[in-house]
Amino acid sequence: MCKPLPRRSVGKPSGAQVAMLSRAPIKPPPPPRSHSGTDFWPTAGIKMLYLVGLGLGDAKDITVKGLEIVKHCRRVYLEAYTSVLTVGKEALEEFYGRELILADRETVEQEADNILKDADLCDVAFLVVGDPFGATTHSDLVLRAVKLGIPYRVIHNASIMNAVGCCGLQLYNFGETVSVVFWTDTWKPESFFDKIQKNKQNGMHTLCLLDIKVKEQSLENLMKGKKIYESPRYMSVNQAAEQLLAIVQNRRLQGEEPEVTENTLCVGLARVGAMDQKIASGTLQQMSTVELGGPLHSMIIAGNMHPLEIDMLKLFAVDELSFEDNECQRNT
């Protein structure tokens, strides 16, 4: 049996001990650390570039950490060409309490050095709709910063790449994401269709990111060197479906029988993350006539589906009979 230790009497500290304690420096608590083990924000004395995701809806979708950084930085840029929020620059400025500098494609891709100027002397924020790494352009900005010896930090947020799960299709069943571009009279690429077919053959869903044309020049103005820009255009689910249907017909004329047909089940999504978000499910043919309202739109070409995924898609069905055909049964 263990005997209890004798208690030691604790007297008052001597005058010498009190004097010693009063002279001892008080150490501040260590700063918070990120998951990578490095100081996140604020980082005392170190100026840097911050890439801040804004989410998908409106001004309030920014994270608390992101908002603190925006209020703290000397210059704040708003990337304005890979995606858009449902509110404009003025609404963001009012909520953030900061003036924003618009950064269009030309600014980001050709004048990136201006964004990075003095970022090692004062904090600079680069705001991106969705998540900062949703577009390869932003990886290029990071590489430029590293090359110049400028530290950087990334504040992540929701992106269309994960928010599409709202339709009920499981994210781990998605294959390669594709971009569907606007066709012109002389340029009608079909390479994205081959990727969709490959995903379909593997039973995977395909997320189609639909084209955005912001501050674009016509070929004529581009050749003449005129800084005249076309009105913004945002591809709708209808337009994307019509182009896909045209490709299906082209492939048949070439003697192919494509994996994707008029009866392939698809999902149309509009303004994901906003209060007026819309989702519609149905065949590719039905997607060519469905009305989902204003931008931004995305579309999913469904692969093989679990019964639970089918039940979820039925919640958004243009016509539930679309889910009773033979193709749908094969997908299960």
C-alpha positions in Angstrom: 0.0 0.0 0.0 1.4 3.4 -1.0 1.9 5.9 1.7 0.8 9.5 1.0 3.6 11.9 0.5 4.0 14.4 3.4 2.7 17.9 2.6 5.2 20.6 2.2 4.4 24.0 3.8 4.3 26.8 1.3 5.3 30.1 2.7 5.2 33.6 1.2 7.9 34.3 -1.4 10.9 36.3 -0.1 11.6 39.9 -1.2 14.4 38.6 -3.5 12.0 36.1 -5.2 9.4 38.8 -5.8 12.0 41.1 -7.3 13.2 38.3 -9.6 9.7 37.5 -10.8 8.9 41.1 -11.5 12.0 41.4 -13.7 11.2 38.1 -15.6 10.0 38.8 -19.2 6.4 37.7 -19.9 6.4 35.5 -23.0 3.4 36.1 -25.3 1.4 33.0 -26.4 2.6 31.4 -29.6 0.7 32.6 -32.8 -1.8 30.2 -34.3 -0.4 27.8 -36.8 -1.8 26.4 -40.0 -2.2 22.7 -40.9 1.1 22.9 -42.7 2.9 24.0 -39.5 3.7 27.5 -40.6 2.2 30.7 -39.2 -1.0 31.6 -41.0 -2.5 35.0 -40.4 -1.6 37.5 -39.0 2.1 36.9 -39.6 3.9 39.6 -37.7 6.5 41.5 -39.8 6.1 39.4 -42.9 4.3 41.0 -45.9 2.9 38.7 -48.6 0.4 37.9 -51.3 -3.0 36.5 -50.1 -5.2 34.5 -52.5 -8.7 34.6 -51.0 -11.6 32.5 -52.2 -15.0 34.3 -52.1 -17.3 31.3 -52.5 -20.2 31.1 -54.9 -23.1 33.3 -53.8 -22.8 36.9 -52.6 -20.6 39.1 -50.5 -21.3 37.2 -47.3 -19.8 34.0 -48.6 -16.3 35.1 -47.8 -14.8 33.3 -44.8 -14.2 35.2 -41.5 -10.4 34.7 -42.0 -10.7 36.0 -45.6 -12.6 39.1 -44.5 -10.0 39.9 -41.9 -7.3 39.7 -44.5 -9.2 41.9 -47.0 -9.7 44.6 -44.3 -6.0 44.4 -43.4 -4.3 44.5 -46.9 -2.9 47.6 -48.5 -4.2 46.7 -52.0 -7.1 44.3 -52.8 -7.7 43.0 -56.4 -10.9 41.3 -57.6 -10.4 38.8 -60.3 -13.2 39.3 -62.8 -13.1 36.9 -65.7 -13.0 33.2 -64.7 -16.3 33.5 -62.7 -18.7 36.0 -61.3 -20.8 36.4 -58.1 -24.5 37.2 -58.1 -23.6 40.7 -56.8 -21.4 43.4 -58.3 -18.1 45.1 -57.3 -20.0 47.9 -55.5 -21.8 45.4 -53.2 -18.6 43.7 -52.3 -16.9 47.0 -51.5 -19.7 48.0 -49.3 -19.6 44.8 -47.3 -15.8 44.5 -47.1 -15.4 48.2 -46.4 -12.6 48.4 -48.9 -12.0 49.7 -52.4 -11.4 46.8 -54.9 -9.2 47.0 -58.0 -10.8 45.0 -60.9 -8.3 42.5 -62.4 -9.5 41.3 -65.9 -7.8 38.7 -68.0 -5.4 41.1 -69.5 -4.3 42.4 -66.1 -3.8 39.0 -64.6 -2.2 37.2 -67.6 -0.1 40.1 -69.0 0.4 42.5 -66.1 0.8 40.2 -63.2 3.9 42.0 -62.1 1.8 45.1 -61.3 -0.3 42.9 -58.9 2.8 41.6 -57.2 4.5 45.0 -57.1 5.7 45.7 -53.5 3.9 42.6 -52.2 7.0 41.9 -50.1 6.7 45.4 -48.6 2.9 45.6 -48.0 0.2 42.9 -47.9 -1.8 42.4 -51.2 -4.9 40.4 -51.5 -6.2 38.7 -54.7 -9.8 37.8 -54.5 -11.2 34.9 -56.6 -14.8 33.8 -57.0 -15.1 30.2 -55.7 -11.7 28.8 -54.7 -8.4 30.4 -55.6 -7.1 27.3 -57.4 -10.2 26.7 -59.5 -8.3 28.2 -62.5 -4.8 27.5 -63.7 -4.2 31.3 -64.1 -3.9 31.6 -60.3 -1.3 28.9 -60.1 0.8 31.0 -62.5 0.4 34.0 -60.2 1.7 31.9 -57.3 4.7 30.7 -59.3 5.5 34.3 -60.2 5.3 35.3 -56.6 7.7 32.5 -55.5 10.1 33.4 -58.3 10.2 37.0 -57.0 10.7 35.8 -53.4 7.3 36.9 -52.3 5.6 34.8 -49.6 2.0 33.8 -50.2 -1.0 32.3 -48.3 -4.2 30.7 -49.7 -7.6 31.1 -48.0 -9.9 28.4 -49.5 -13.6 28.5 -50.1 -16.5 26.6 -51.7 -16.1 26.0 -55.5 -18.4 24.7 -58.2 -16.1 21.7 -58.3 -17.6 20.5 -55.0 -20.9 22.4 -54.8 -22.3 20.4 -57.7 -23.0 17.7 -55.1 -26.2 19.7 -54.4 -27.9 17.9 -57.3 -27.4 14.5 -55.6 -24.7 13.0 -57.7 -21.8 11.7 -55.6 -18.6 13.6 -56.0 -16.4 10.6 -56.0 -18.2 9.3 -59.1 -17.1 12.2 -61.3 -14.4 11.9 -64.0 -12.4 14.6 -65.7 -14.0 18.0 -65.8 -14.4 19.7 -69.2 -14.9 23.2 -70.5 -17.5 23.8 -73.2 -16.6 26.8 -75.3 -18.8 29.0 -77.5 -18.7 28.0 -81.1 -18.1 30.5 -83.9 -18.9 30.2 -87.6 -15.4 29.1 -88.3 -14.4 27.3 -85.1 -16.4 24.4 -83.7 -14.1 22.3 -81.5 -15.3 18.9 -80.3 -12.4 17.7 -78.2 -14.3 18.1 -74.9 -16.9 15.6 -76.3 -14.3 12.9 -76.5 -13.5 13.4 -72.8 -17.2 13.2 -71.9 -17.4 10.0 -73.8 -14.4 8.5 -72.1 -15.9 9.4 -68.7 -19.2 7.8 -69.8 -17.5 4.6 -70.9 -15.9 4.4 -67.5 -19.3 5.0 -65.8 -18.3 8.4 -64.5 -20.2 11.7 -64.4 -18.8 14.7 -66.3 -19.0 18.3 -64.9 -19.1 20.7 -67.9 -18.0 24.3 -67.1 -19.7 26.6 -69.5 -17.9 29.4 -71.3 -17.7 33.0 -70.1 -16.8 35.8 -72.4 -15.9 39.0 -70.4 -14.0 41.9 -71.9 -13.3 40.0 -75.1 -12.4 41.6 -78.4 -13.8 40.7 -81.8 -11.3 39.2 -84.3 -11.6 42.4 -86.4 -10.8 44.7 -83.5 -8.0 42.4 -82.3 -6.3 42.5 -85.7 -6.7 46.3 -85.9 -5.4 46.7 -82.4 -8.5 48.5 -81.3 -9.3 48.3 -77.5 -13.0 47.8 -78.2 -14.6 45.0 -76.2 -17.7 42.9 -76.8 -20.6 42.7 -74.4 -20.2 40.0 -71.7 -21.6 36.6 -72.7 -22.3 33.6 -70.5 -23.1 30.2 -72.0 -26.4 28.7 -70.8 -27.3 25.1 -70.3 -29.5 25.4 -73.5 -26.6 26.5 -75.6 -24.3 23.8 -74.3 -26.9 21.1 -74.9 -27.5 22.3 -78.4 -23.7 22.1 -79.2 -23.5 18.6 -77.7 -26.5 17.5 -79.8 -24.9 18.9 -82.9 -21.7 16.8 -82.1 -23.8 13.7 -81.7 -25.3 14.2 -85.1 -21.8 14.9 -86.6 -20.5 11.7 -85.1 -23.3 9.6 -86.6 -22.7 11.1 -90.0 -19.1 9.9 -89.6 -20.4 6.4 -89.0 -20.0 6.4 -85.2 -22.6 5.5 -82.6 -21.6 7.8 -79.7 -21.9 6.9 -76.0 -23.7 10.1 -75.4 -27.1 10.5 -77.1 -30.2 12.6 -77.0 -31.5 10.4 -74.2 -28.5 10.6 -72.0 -29.5 11.9 -68.6 -28.0 15.3 -67.7 -28.3 17.9 -65.0 -28.5 21.6 -65.5 -27.4 24.0 -62.7 -27.7 27.7 -62.4 -26.3 30.2 -59.8 -25.2 27.4 -57.5 -24.8 28.8 -54.0 -27.2 31.7 -54.5 -30.6 32.1 -52.9 -32.3 31.6 -56.4 -30.2 28.5 -57.3 -31.9 26.3 -59.9 -31.4 22.7 -60.8 -33.1 20.7 -63.6 -32.5 17.0 -64.5 -33.6 15.3 -67.7 -32.3 14.1 -71.1 -29.8 16.0 -73.2 -32.6 16.8 -75.5 -34.7 18.3 -72.7 -31.7 20.3 -71.5 -31.7 22.2 -74.9 -35.1 23.7 -74.0 -35.0 24.0 -70.2 -35.1 27.6 -68.8 -32.8 28.2 -65.8 -32.5 32.0 -65.8 -29.4 34.1 -65.6 -25.8 33.1 -65.2 -23.7 31.3 -64.2 -24.7 27.9 -65.6 -23.0 24.4 -65.4 -24.1 21.1 -66.8 -23.4 17.5 -65.8 -23.5 14.5 -68.1 -24.5 11.6 -65.9 -22.6 8.2 -65.9 -23.6 5.1 -64.1 -25.9 6.0 -61.2 -26.6 4.4 -57.8 -30.4 4.2 -57.0 -29.9 6.9 -54.4 -28.5 9.2 -57.0 -31.5 8.6 -59.3 -33.9 9.3 -56.5 -32.1 12.6 -55.8 -32.2 13.6 -59.5 -35.9 12.9 -59.6 -36.4 15.8 -57.2 -35.3 18.1 -60.0 -36.8 16.2 -63.0 -38.2 18.1 -66.0 -40.2 15.0 -66.7 -40.0 11.9 -64.4 -40.7 9.7 -67.4 -37.1 10.4 -68.4 -36.0 8.2 -65.6 -38.1 5.2 -66.7 -36.5 4.6 -70.0 -34.1 1.8 -70.9 -31.0 3.9 -70.6 -31.7 4.9 -67.1 -32.2 1.3 -66.1 -28.9 0.4 -67.7 -27.2 3.1 -65.6 -28.4 1.5 -62.4 
